[in-house]
Amino acid sequence: MSALDPIRTDPDKYKVIFENERVRVLDYRDTPGAKTQAHQHPNSVLLMLSDFQRRLTIGDDVREVTVTAGQALWSPAQVHVGENIGTADSHVIFVELKD
């Protein structure tokens, strides 16, 4: 496990709910104002289970996003920091691809 694995950097927010040789599925939850440590994900599909607003910092790029429950997004491999900048809890399922 890498030092930047989110299970290691933010164990209070990420939980492994399934893993095999092809994928790892993470359940992510946080509250307004919560911020992650820098961590990495491989190529992933994200399924939003709640509406929320988030600030993502990827290197020098800082962006704010608003997502809605039921939305699915592709996320290329990256190292980032995430911060809940809204008024609602975040709940996301990450399907991390191992291939």
N, C-alpha and C positions, 0 to 999 in steps of 0.2 A: 504494500500500500504506500503510495506516494505521500510525502509530507503535505502536499497541496490537495489531497483527497478531502472532499467536503465532509466525509464522515469523521475525519480526523480534525479538520479545522473548526467545524461547527457541529459537534455531536448533539447539541441541544436543539438543532433545527432540522437536521437530516437523519433519516432512518432508512435502512435497506429493507425493502419489503419483498424483494425477489431478486435472485441472481442465478445465472447459469453461465455456460461458456460463451454465449453470444450477447447477452444483455445484463445490465444491472438496473433495477428499478428502485428509485429513491422517492420517499415521501418527504416533502419539504413544507414546513410551517413556520411562520413568524408573526409578530405583532407590530403595530405601527411604531416606527422609530428604531426597530431592530436593524442591525447591520451585520453582514457576514465578514469574516476574515477573507483575505485573498485565497482563492481556491480554484481548482480546475475541473472541467468536465470534458469528456470526449464528445464527439458528435452525438447529439441527443434530440429526442422529440419531447416537448414539454406539453403537458395537459393542465390547463388552468382550472382549478376547482373552486376558485373564488374570484371576485372582482377586486383588483387592487392596483396601486400605483407604486412604481419602483424606479430607483435610480441605479443604473448599471455603470460601473467604471471598468473599462477594458483598456488597460495601458493608459494612454493619454486621452482616450475617447470617453466622454461622459454623456450618457443619454438617459432621458426620463421616458418611461413607457407606462401606458395604461392598458390593462388587459381585462378581459371579461371571462366569467366562468363558462366553461365549455369550449373555449378557444384552444386550438392545438397549434404549436409553433415548432419550426425547425431551429436548432441552435448549433452552429458549427463549433468544433472543439475550441476551447478558450480558457484563459485564466481571467477571473473577474472578481469584483467586490459588488455585492448587492445590498441595497438599503430600502426598506419599506418607508416610502415618503407619504403614504396616504393615511387614511383614517380607518382602514379595514385590515383584518388579518390576511396574510398571504397563505394560500394552500396550493401547491403545485406537485404534480407527479412528473419526475424526470425518468425517461427511458434512455439510459446511456448505452450506446452501441459499442461493442467490443471489436467488431470487424473493421 
